[in-house]
Amino acid sequence: MTPTEPHSGLVVNISTPDLKLSDFKLIAFDMDSTLINIECIDEIADAAGLKAEVAAITEATMRGEITDFKESLRRRVALLNGVSVASMEQVYLERLQLNPGAAKLVAACKQVGMKVLLVSGGFTFFADRVCHLLGIDFARSNVLEVEDGLLTGRLVDQSWGDICDGHEKRKMLLETCAQLGINPLQAIAMGDGSNDLPMMGVAGLSVAYHAKPMVREQAMVAINSGGLDRLLEVLG
């Protein structure tokens, strides 16, 4: 792995012997603004006419200015009270797209025998579909409570806990590694926001994708332009 020039839009902050994709056994992805092109909660809020208010909280959280992700998410979800499941369906059909290179990178990982994990502070409504689209092996995300076809503004507790935040992302990555019988250093973690840093910190390779400044600075690899598959330029 050779350090690259920032002007290429691909920055490698470490110098190590040449690594190959096949040196890794697991890749963990954040979902919103990493695997997909939108922050789902902001687009759901748009249906309620509250996009600006919710997006401002999302941005401050991803930049690390609001440090309690759980509280931030509860505040934003509460504003979604009364939004219909039909509106969420519309977001999925009309606004959600895989980011460039997502399918290519996942396919390349699978081709060398890697497993794929999605860990998201977003919602199962979207994450389950993205997993199905890409053939993702493991996932953890949050469940929105629905009554009579409308969001209640609350989240549903799950067997592992209440909210998938940065701590939970790290925990899920480590649990998945243990389940696979691999060392976390054999894992790659990709994300864009401050709540991805805990899992990026325990992975053997951390990758920032079109990320917030503090995430770009701490990642071993930063993809600042182009698609997710630019990682393949680094891992021959």
Residue, then its C-alpha position, 0 to 999 in steps of 0.5 A: m500500500t503506497p501513500t497517495e496524493p490528495h489531488s487524486g481524491l484517494v488519500v492513503n495515510i499509512s504505509t504498509p506492505d502491499l495488502k490485497l483484498s484477500d488478506f481480509k475476511l470481513i468488510a463492515f459498511d455504514m449505510d446512510s451516505t456510505l453504501i447509499n446516497i441519502e440519510c434516510i431519516d432526513e428524507i423521511a422527515d421531508a415527508a413531514g415538512l421537517k427536513a431542515e430541522v432533522a437534517a441540521i441535527t443529523e449533520a451536527t451529529m455526523r460532524g461530532e458536534i452532538t456526541d450522544f448519538k442515541e439522544s440525537l436519534r431519539r430527538r429526530v425520530a420523535l419529529l417523525n411521529g405521524v409519518s406514514v409507512a407509504s411515505m417511507e416506501q416512496v423514499y425507498l423507491e424514488r430517492l434511495q440509490l446505491n452509491p457508485g461502486a457499491a455493488k462492484l466492491v461488495a461483489a469483489c469482496k465476496q469473490v475472494g471469500m469475504k463476509v459482508l456486514l452492514v451496521s447502521g444508525g438508520f433503519t431496518f426498513f431500508a437496511d433489510r432491502v439494501c442487504h437483499l440487493l447486495g447479498i449482505d451476510f450480517a446486519r444491525s440497524n434500528v427499528l421504527e415503531v409503527e401503529d396503524g401504518l404511521l410512525t409513532g416517533r419511537l424506536v423498538d427495543q431489540s434483543w441486543g439493545d435499543i439503538c445501534d450507535g457507534h458503540e454498538k457498531r464496534k460491538m457488532l463488528l467484534e461479535t461478527c469477527a468472533q463468530l467467524g473465528i477471525n481477528p478484527l485486524q482481518a476486517i475492513a470498516m468503512g464509514d463517513g460519520s463520527n459514529d463510525l469511528p469506534m468500529m473503524g478504530v478496531a478494524g485492521l483497515s479503516v476507510a472514510y468514504h466522502a466523510k466528515p473532516m474528523v473521520r477523514e483525518q483518522a482513517m487509514v484510507a480516505i476516498n474523497s472523490g469517486g466511488l466505493d470501488r476505489l478501495l480496489e485501487v488500494l487493495g490490488 
